[in-house]
Amino acid sequence: MSFFARPHYTSEATQFINELKAKKPTLEAEQRQGRALLWDKKLVATEQADYLDAGVAQQAYVYGTSGHPNSK
C-alpha cells in the first residue's frame, strides 16, 4: 500500500454519486440516451465538406480597422 493512500476514504462527491446511483439505477442508461440524442451522431462527409468550404477567411488581426466604414 502506498504511504499516501487513504484506504477507507471516499469524497463527498463520490458518496453523493454512489447514493444517487443506488436510488435511481436507471440513471446511467438515461444519461447515455441523452448523450446519444445530442452528441453521438454519424457524420456525413458531404455535409462536413460543405461546412468547411463555407468558412470565411479571417484577417490576421481581427481588431484592425482596414475595411471599416470610418477608416481613412
Phi, psi and omega in degrees: 000144180291150179297326184267355183290142175248101193297325185244027182261132168229136183291165179297323180295317179294319178298317179298314181295318179297319177295319180297317178293325179291322180288326184228087185295342181272004186301312182296320179296320178293322178296317179296322179295319178294321178295318180297327180295321186256325192246320186278084182241149174281135178274137175260119187302320182292321179293321179293321178295319177297319179297315181292324179290335183281355181295148179254133180296137182257147177294158180297321178241105189290340181265012179292166183255000180294132181088358178281140183301332182268358180280152183258000000 
